[in-house]
Amino acid sequence: MRYNIICSVVACCFVASTAYAQEKGKEMDYRRSSIYSVMINHTDQNYAKEIKGAFLEMEVPDKYNDHNLSVKVLDMEKRLKGAGSEQENQIITDFLNKNNIGSRLVGKWFNRDSYTGQCDVELVKERGLYNASEFDKAMAARSQRARALLEDAGEDLIGNTFVLVNDIRYIDKSKKSKGFATAIRVLGSLTGSNTDGLADMVESIKGFKVKINTFLYQLVWDEETSATFYQNHYADKADETKRQAFEAARGNYKLKFAGKVESKGNSASFMGIKEEQPELMVLKACTRAIDENIADLGHEVEAFRVKVPLLSTEPITAPIGMKEGVSKDSRFEVLEIIEDPQTGKRSYKRVGVIQPVNNLIWDNRFMAVEEGAPGATLGMTTFKKVSGNDFYPGMLIREIASK
């Protein structure tokens, strides 16, 4: 393969995260995995319209990059096998393959113009936290360093691109809901407070509750795929030959099934929701269920686990919490970023283990502040050291799978 082409495209130098300034209360920059999240909307179920609206309003979790494509919702009447089944869901896999989702994700990484074939590496530079001036120097040198850094970006960025397919199902708990509404009215009559509005809201959404099956896929970005793209499909200016070559090879950009999980279908609290905004209950229930599934998938799939930086070491704190599934029993490895001085390629070395301090775990779940949840205003989770020495802000932490 002619690496001079690659060198002229993405040669760059990583700026270690420890060089970034820390501002109080503000999370440091660091490399994140990327997510394309899509939902299957069952058009024949109750609240299909409200669920769809809530999903479209959701933001990608802040511990991941937003890599969404234009299609976010798939309307479907056919029931799918849940995450409890033994096999991956073939209907979902076939849809992703038929619509060439893998190639579309690659095209977004390189801001590919579908009409001209022209690409650029601005998104790779931005998410990889590369230094612009060093990038220009490496381009001019066309060195081995450029090749290594390109591989680094592929392994740590492009290869960590995931698709989440969320099969959202409404659970009708109307009988239980009406009983709760009656209890609210009785409580109001005993205390002299007016609770009719809240009771009506509870009844109007019939004890809204969802169960979500989430299926996880990962973009395949191996050496062969990378080499083919840069040699045959990447064009730094309009190129009809490479444009057509990419279009003909779309099916060669693959996704691999990585895991699946089903939310527990827990009810979300009504606290913090105004009586005139019952649609927030739908948004809250759906957001929390999907966040729960993302956290559970991170527990099961190592490549999908979030890495976040230490904000301080006395005490040890990091911007992660209950939204990411943190509990008093969680354990995290502390990782030092090692950069090869010759190539600039990065690697991670474990230097210690930490554990959350009970009662100092940040409740960063959706609307936790509005409902007045304990720990919602902490802004970070505090940890205690289990092993290791000489931690410093900017080191990354990643959860260790429970045994």
C-alpha positions in Angstrom: 0.0 0.0 0.0 1.2 3.5 -0.8 1.5 5.2 2.5 2.5 8.5 0.9 -1.2 8.9 0.2 -2.0 8.3 3.8 0.7 10.6 5.1 -0.6 13.5 3.0 -4.1 13.0 4.5 -4.0 12.4 8.2 -0.5 12.6 9.6 -0.8 14.3 13.0 0.5 14.3 16.5 -1.6 13.5 19.6 -1.6 16.1 22.4 -1.7 14.1 25.6 -4.8 14.8 27.8 -2.6 15.8 30.7 -1.7 18.9 28.8 -5.3 20.2 28.8 -6.1 22.9 31.4 -8.6 21.9 34.1 -11.4 24.3 34.9 -13.3 23.8 38.1 -16.6 22.1 37.4 -15.7 21.5 33.8 -14.9 18.1 32.3 -11.5 17.7 30.5 -11.3 16.8 26.9 -10.6 13.2 26.1 -11.2 10.6 23.4 -14.6 9.1 23.4 -16.3 6.2 21.6 -18.9 7.3 19.0 -22.6 6.3 18.9 -25.3 6.1 16.2 -28.5 5.5 18.1 -31.7 4.4 16.3 -35.1 3.3 17.6 -37.7 0.8 16.4 -41.1 2.4 16.8 -44.0 0.0 17.0 -46.7 2.0 15.3 -49.5 -0.2 16.6 -48.8 0.3 20.3 -50.1 2.9 22.7 -48.1 6.1 22.9 -46.1 5.3 19.7 -46.2 9.0 18.7 -45.1 10.2 22.2 -42.3 7.6 22.4 -41.0 8.6 19.0 -41.1 12.2 19.9 -39.2 11.6 23.1 -36.5 9.6 21.4 -35.9 12.3 18.8 -35.5 14.7 21.6 -32.8 12.7 23.4 -29.2 13.6 23.2 -26.4 11.1 22.8 -24.9 10.5 26.3 -22.1 13.0 27.0 -19.5 10.3 27.5 -19.8 9.4 23.8 -19.5 11.3 20.5 -22.7 11.9 18.6 -22.3 10.0 15.3 -25.9 9.9 14.4 -27.1 9.6 10.8 -30.2 11.2 9.3 -32.5 8.2 9.9 -33.2 7.9 13.6 -36.6 6.0 13.7 -37.7 2.8 12.0 -41.5 2.4 12.1 -42.3 -1.3 12.4 -45.4 -3.3 13.3 -43.7 -6.7 13.5 -42.6 -7.8 16.9 -38.9 -8.6 17.3 -37.2 -11.2 19.4 -36.1 -9.6 22.7 -32.6 -9.4 24.1 -33.4 -12.4 26.2 -33.2 -14.7 23.1 -30.0 -16.6 22.4 -29.3 -15.2 18.9 -28.7 -11.8 17.6 -31.8 -10.3 16.0 -31.5 -11.1 12.3 -34.1 -8.6 11.3 -32.0 -5.8 12.7 -28.7 -7.2 11.3 -30.3 -7.5 7.8 -31.6 -3.9 8.0 -28.2 -2.5 8.9 -26.5 -4.5 6.1 -29.1 -3.7 3.5 -28.9 0.0 4.1 -25.0 0.0 4.1 -24.9 1.6 7.6 -21.2 0.7 8.0 -20.2 2.7 4.9 -22.4 5.6 6.0 -20.6 5.7 9.4 -17.2 5.7 7.6 -18.4 8.5 5.3 -19.4 10.6 8.2 -16.0 10.2 9.9 -14.4 11.7 6.8 -17.1 14.2 5.9 -17.4 12.5 2.5 -19.3 14.3 -0.2 -21.5 11.7 -1.9 -21.7 13.8 -5.1 -17.9 14.4 -5.6 -16.2 11.8 -3.4 -14.2 14.5 -1.6 -13.2 13.7 2.0 -11.4 15.5 4.8 -10.0 14.6 8.3 -11.4 17.5 10.3 -13.6 15.2 12.5 -10.7 12.8 13.1 -8.5 15.7 14.1 -11.2 17.1 16.4 -12.1 14.0 18.2 -8.6 12.7 18.3 -7.4 15.9 20.0 -4.5 16.3 17.6 -2.3 19.3 17.5 -2.8 21.3 14.4 0.7 22.6 14.0 2.2 19.2 14.5 -0.3 17.8 12.1 1.0 20.2 9.4 4.6 19.3 10.1 3.9 15.6 9.8 2.0 16.1 6.5 5.1 17.8 5.1 7.5 15.1 6.3 5.4 12.2 5.1 7.0 10.1 7.7 6.5 6.8 9.5 5.1 8.8 12.3 2.1 9.7 10.1 1.4 6.1 9.4 1.5 5.2 13.1 -0.8 8.1 14.1 -3.2 7.1 11.4 -3.3 3.6 12.9 -3.7 5.1 16.3 -6.8 7.1 15.1 -8.3 4.0 13.6 -7.9 1.9 16.7 -8.9 4.5 19.2 -11.5 6.4 17.3 -13.0 5.0 14.1 -12.9 1.4 15.4 -14.8 2.5 18.5 -17.9 3.5 16.5 -21.0 1.8 17.7 -24.7 1.4 16.6 -27.4 1.2 19.2 -30.7 -0.2 18.0 -33.4 0.4 20.7 -36.6 -1.6 20.5 -38.9 0.4 22.7 -42.1 -1.2 24.1 -44.8 0.5 26.2 -45.9 -1.4 29.3 -49.5 -0.7 30.3 -49.9 -0.4 34.0 -53.2 1.5 34.0 -54.8 -0.4 36.9 -51.8 0.3 39.2 -51.7 3.9 38.0 -55.3 4.6 38.8 -54.8 3.2 42.3 -51.8 5.5 42.7 -53.9 8.5 41.5 -56.6 7.7 44.0 -54.0 7.5 46.8 -52.7 11.0 45.8 -56.2 12.5 46.0 -56.8 10.9 49.4 -53.5 12.2 50.7 -54.5 15.7 49.4 -57.8 15.6 51.2 -56.1 14.6 54.4 -53.4 17.4 54.2 -55.7 20.0 52.7 -53.5 20.4 49.6 -54.7 20.4 46.0 -53.4 17.2 44.4 -56.0 16.8 41.7 -53.7 18.1 38.9 -51.0 15.5 39.7 -53.6 12.8 40.0 -55.1 13.6 36.6 -51.6 13.6 35.1 -50.9 10.2 36.5 -54.1 8.8 35.1 -53.6 10.5 31.8 -50.4 8.6 31.1 -51.7 5.4 32.7 -48.6 4.6 34.8 -46.2 5.2 31.9 -43.5 2.6 31.8 -41.3 1.2 29.0 -39.1 -1.8 28.5 -36.3 -1.4 26.0 -34.3 -4.1 24.2 -31.0 -2.6 23.0 -28.8 -4.3 20.4 -25.2 -3.2 20.0 -23.1 -3.3 16.8 -19.5 -2.2 16.3 -18.0 -0.8 13.1 -15.3 -3.1 11.7 -12.2 -1.0 11.0 -9.3 -3.5 10.7 -6.1 -3.2 8.8 -7.5 -4.5 5.6 -10.6 -2.2 5.7 -8.5 0.8 6.6 -5.9 0.2 3.8 -8.6 -0.3 1.2 -10.3 3.0 2.2 -7.2 5.2 2.2 -5.8 3.7 -1.0 -9.0 3.3 -3.1 -11.8 5.4 -1.7 -10.3 8.5 0.1 -10.0 11.6 -2.1 -8.8 15.0 -0.8 -10.5 16.6 -3.8 -13.3 15.7 -6.2 -12.5 12.3 -7.8 -15.1 10.5 -9.8 -13.1 7.3 -10.0 -12.8 7.0 -6.2 -16.4 8.2 -5.7 -17.6 5.3 -7.9 -15.2 2.8 -6.3 -16.6 3.7 -2.8 -20.2 3.4 -3.9 -19.5 0.0 -5.5 -17.8 -1.2 -2.3 -20.3 0.0 0.3 -21.2 -3.5 1.3 -17.6 -4.2 2.2 -17.8 -1.9 5.2 -19.2 -4.1 7.9 -20.7 -4.0 11.4 -20.3 -6.8 13.9 -22.8 -7.8 16.5 -21.4 -7.0 19.9 -24.1 -7.5 22.5 -27.7 -7.0 23.7 -29.5 -6.1 26.9 -33.1 -5.5 28.1 -33.9 -2.7 30.5 -35.6 -3.8 33.7 -38.7 -1.7 33.0 -38.5 0.2 36.3 -40.9 3.1 36.8 -39.5 6.6 36.7 -40.4 9.0 39.5 -42.9 11.8 38.8 -41.0 14.2 41.0 -39.7 17.2 39.1 -42.4 17.1 36.4 -44.9 19.9 36.1 -48.5 19.0 35.9 -48.9 20.7 32.5 -46.0 18.8 31.0 -46.9 15.1 31.1 -44.9 14.4 28.0 -41.8 14.8 30.2 -42.8 11.6 31.9 -42.4 9.8 28.5 -39.0 11.5 27.9 -37.8 10.7 31.4 -38.8 7.0 31.3 -37.3 6.4 27.9 -34.1 8.3 28.6 -33.4 6.5 31.8 -34.2 3.1 30.3 -31.8 3.7 27.4 -29.1 5.0 29.7 -29.5 2.0 31.9 -29.0 -0.3 28.8 -25.9 1.6 27.7 -24.4 1.2 31.2 -25.2 -2.5 31.2 -23.7 -3.0 27.8 -20.6 -1.3 29.0 -20.4 -3.8 31.8 -20.6 -6.7 29.3 -18.6 -5.3 26.3 -15.1 -4.0 27.2 -14.7 -2.0 24.0 -17.9 -0.1 24.8 -16.9 0.9 28.3 -16.5 4.6 28.9 -13.2 6.2 29.9 -13.3 9.5 31.8 -10.5 11.6 33.2 -9.7 12.2 36.8 -10.6 15.7 37.7 -8.6 15.8 41.0 -6.6 13.5 43.2 -7.0 15.1 46.6 -9.7 13.9 46.8 -9.9 11.6 43.9 -12.8 12.7 41.7 -14.1 12.0 38.2 -17.2 13.1 36.1 -19.1 9.8 36.1 -22.0 8.6 38.2 -25.2 6.6 38.4 -26.2 7.3 34.8 -23.1 5.2 33.8 -24.1 2.5 36.3 -21.7 3.5 39.1 -22.4 2.0 42.5 -20.6 1.5 45.8 -19.5 -2.0 44.5 -17.9 -0.7 41.3 -14.2 -0.8 40.7 -12.2 1.3 38.2 -8.7 0.9 36.8 -6.6 4.1 36.6 -4.9 4.4 33.2 -1.9 6.4 32.3 -1.7 7.5 28.7 1.7 6.5 27.2 2.7 8.2 23.9 5.5 6.7 21.8 8.0 9.6 21.3 8.9 8.4 17.8 5.5 7.7 16.4 3.1 9.5 18.7 1.0 6.4 19.0 -0.8 6.1 22.3 -1.4 3.2 24.6 -2.9 2.8 28.1 -1.1 1.4 31.2 -2.9 0.5 34.4 -1.3 2.2 37.4 -3.9 1.6 40.1 -7.5 0.8 41.1 -10.1 3.0 42.8 -13.5 2.5 44.3 -16.4 5.0 44.7 -17.1 6.3 48.2 -20.5 5.4 49.4 -22.9 8.5 49.6 -20.5 10.5 47.4 -21.7 9.0 44.1 -23.0 11.5 41.7 -26.6 11.0 40.6 -26.3 12.3 37.0 -29.4 10.5 35.7 -31.8 12.5 33.5 -33.8 15.0 35.7 -32.2 13.8 38.9 -31.7 17.4 40.0 -35.4 18.3 39.2 -36.6 15.4 41.3 -34.3 16.3 44.2 -32.5 13.0 44.2 -29.7 12.6 46.8 -26.3 13.2 45.2 -27.8 15.0 42.1 -25.9 18.2 42.8 -22.5 16.7 43.5 -21.2 17.3 40.0 -18.7 14.4 40.2 -18.1 11.1 42.1 -15.5 10.8 44.8 -13.3 7.7 45.0 -10.9 6.0 47.4 -7.7 4.4 46.4 -7.5 0.6 46.4 -4.1 0.3 44.9 -1.5 2.4 43.0 0.4 5.6 43.6 1.1 9.0 42.0 -2.2 9.6 40.3 -2.7 13.0 38.6 -5.5 14.9 36.9 -6.0 13.8 33.3 -5.4 10.1 33.9 -8.3 8.1 32.6 -10.4 5.6 34.5 -12.4 2.7 33.2 -14.7 0.3 35.0 -13.4 -3.2 35.7 -15.8 -6.0 35.0 -17.3 -7.6 38.1 -16.4 -11.2 38.6 
